[in-house]
Each structure stands twice: as structure tokens, then as C-alpha cells.
Amino acid sequence: MNTKDRILEAAIDLFSERGFNDVSVREITRAVGIKESSLYNHFTSKQQILDEIFEYLRVQLDKTTLPEEEVIKMIENMTPGEFSVFGANVFKEYMGNLTLMKIWRILSIERFRNEKANEFFKKYLIDNAIEYQSKVFKIMMDKGLIKEFDPKLLAREFYAHTIYLYFRFFEVERDTNPADNPEIQRMVMEHMDFIMKAINK
């Protein structure tokens, strides 16, 4: 791992525990094992470190969003039951990434005192996810795979459980990997099964 990545890793650890304002550049460089002046070879400020952390999260989120044509192809070759298993596996893979979970915790802290963080939180944790899931459900309806509903309403109902799990487990239980928690895995599968039974034709 190069020095820039080590700085980002240390900053993510520290910011997720104490928040951006309560961590100094000196503490970050001490955690990395470099001189304070060396940090400025890679970042112009502590704020730029935070901006790059958020950009990293945005890129990772984009990777989980399949292009529409791929979604159509996937859905055409997948039963509702298989879709449930697929959704549960995606949830586990994404939520099992502890670095991403730490960044979400940073956002949870900073959104109350940093408008940029708050806008990012609303856009990527909520609005974009609802919009994307609405499109997926609309495709499934158009293909005759599920009952007709308002796709955005269905997306909100579907996604509300994820938000619950995030606030109940991923923000408060920091010392373990929540995605390995059997209770969470069971709850995710029960939720997916419930939704698919409710909307399946």
C-alpha cells in the first residue's frame, strides 16, 4: 500500500471513531508513521482527505449499480426466488466491506455539521438507491414477473428494511462485521422472501 492510501486508511479509521473535527493532521500522520509535512505531498488539506474518502465511496457505489441492459438480462434469466437470493448476497457482500461501513459512519457523524456530507448522505444512501430500485421493479413489472404497483412506492417499502438494518446494526456495532451476523443474514433473507411473495404473480 502506498503512502497516500495509508493516509486515507488511517483517516477513515480515525474519522469513523471520533469525527472529522476532532482528529488532527498530526494524529493522522502519527498513525501512518510519517512526518506531518509529508502528508502535504499527497493532500493539500485535511478537507481534501475527507473529499477523497467520499469520492472513494461514490465510486464503490457506482460499481454496485448495474447498467439497465444488464439488469434486464439478469431478470429475464432469474426466478423471483433466485432474485431474493441474489439480493441477499449483494447485501452481504457490500455490507461486509468494513472500509465502506466506516465511511458511512463518517457520513453519519458529519451530516449534522457538514452540509456537503449531508447532501452526499441523502443522495447516495437514500435518493439514488430508491431511484435505481424503482427502475428494477418497473422492469420486472414490464416483463410480467411481478404484480403491478407504483414502482417508487414499492422501492421505498423494499429499501426501508435496509435503512433499518443500517441504523440498528451498522452504526452501533462497530467491533464486528455485521454482515457475518447470522441474525442479520436471517433478517435479510426473510425480508427478501416476504417482498417477493407479496409482489409475485
Secondary structure by P-SEA (a helix, b strand, c coil): ccaaaaaaaaaaaaaaccccccccaaaaaaaacccaaaaaaccccaaaaaaaaaaaaaaaaaaacccaaaaaaaaaaccaaaaaaaaaaaaaaaaacaaaaaaaaaaaaaccccaaaaaaaaacccaaaaaaaaaaaaaaaaaccccccaaaaaaaaaaaaaaaaaaacccccccccccccaaaaaaaaaaaaaaaaaccc
